[in-house]
């Protein structure tokens, strides 16, 4: 698990040091990390394993929490707090609840593991729509 997930988490932690607009960071996370590095790989199976087996194996859930969840939420909280201070966000909800950023990615993991054969979900478009909801509709140039 550490081998598969840690490089992605490390890249996100490094992103908080960059001076980029919050929407650009969110779009990068959605495309690179969520779509290419999770859904296009077996990493989605690790997430699905944690969801399914975490209650039966609490040490597995605890490990994942410390190695991934706590690090990601701390990095996202820092990024979104900075975005609020810059006026990029209308309120501090994303800073207080960084889980809102990744919620659709988790929904996509669950959806695709259960319902993909009936109704495939376009994860990329789902995440783009979510970013539009959070940051406002992108203006076409």
N, C-alpha and C positions, 0 to 999 in steps of 0.2 A: 504494500500500500504506500509506504513512504517513497519508494522508488518511482511509482507511477504519478503520485500527486504532488510531492514536494517541489519539483521544478516549476509547476504552474503557480503554486502558492508563492514561491519565492519571486517569481516575475511580477505577481500582483503587489507584493510588498514593495518591490523596487519601484513600481509605478507611482506609489504614493509620494515618492521623492521627486518625481517629475512635476513640472509646473504646467500641467495640461488642464484644459477645461473638463469638468466632470462628465459632460456628455461624451466627449472624445474617449475618455477612459472607459465609460460604460459601453460604448460601441465596440471598443477594442476587446474588452472582456467578453462581450456577447459573441463576437465573431471568432476571435482567436481561441480564447479559453473554453467557452461553452460549446461552440459548434465544432471547431476543428480539433481541439485538444481533449474534449470530453465525449461528445456525441459521435464523433468520427473514429473513436478509439474504444478500447476495452475499459477505459476509465469509467464510463457510464455504468459498467457492470459492478465496479467497486462501490459506487454510490448506491446502486440498487441492492447490493449485498448488505450495506450498512443499514439501509431502510428496513430490509426484510429481517435481518438477523441481529440487529442492534439490541432489541429488547431481550433476546435469549442469551446474548453474549455481551453484557454491559462493558466488559473490558475492551471489546472491539469498538463500541460506540465511543467510549472514553478516549481511546487512542486517536480515533478519527477526529473527535472534537478538538483535542489538543494540537494535533498535527495540521489540521485543515481549518475547521470551523472557527476556532478562536482566532487564528492568524488572519483568515480572510475577513471576518467581521471587524477586527481591529483596523486592518488596512482600509476597508471600505468606510468605516466610521471616520477615520482621519480624512480621507478624500472628500466625503460628503460634508463634513464640518467645514472644510476649506471652501467648498462650493457654496455653502450657505453664506459664509462670510463675504464671498465675492459677489453675491447676488445672483448666482447662477441657478439657484433653486428658490422657490417661493416660500418654503418653510423648512424646518429642520427635521421633518419626518424620516428622511433617508439617513440622516446622521444618527438619529435615535434608534432607528430600526433598519440597519443595513441588510437585514435578512430580506427586506422588500426587493433589493436588487437581484437576488438570486432565486427568489420564489418561483418565477416562471421556469427557470432551468430545472428545478426540482419537480415541478408539475410535469414538465416534458419527459423527464426520466420515468416517472410513474406512469404517465399516459402511454408512452411508447412501449413500456414493458407489458402493460395490460391490454391496450387497445389498438396498437399499431396495425394489426392485421385487419381490423374493421374500419379504422379511420386514422390513417397516418397523419401525424402532426408535423407541419413545417416549422421546425425549431427555430431556424434563422428568422423567419417572418414573425413568429411569436415573440421572439426577443426584440426585434425591431419595433413591433407594435408596443411592447412594454416600455421601451426607451422613449417612444413618442408620448406615451401617457405620462411618464415621469418628468420628462424635460420639455414637453411641448412638441408639436408637429414640426419636423424639419422643413425648412423652406427650400424648395427646389431652386437650384441656380442654373 
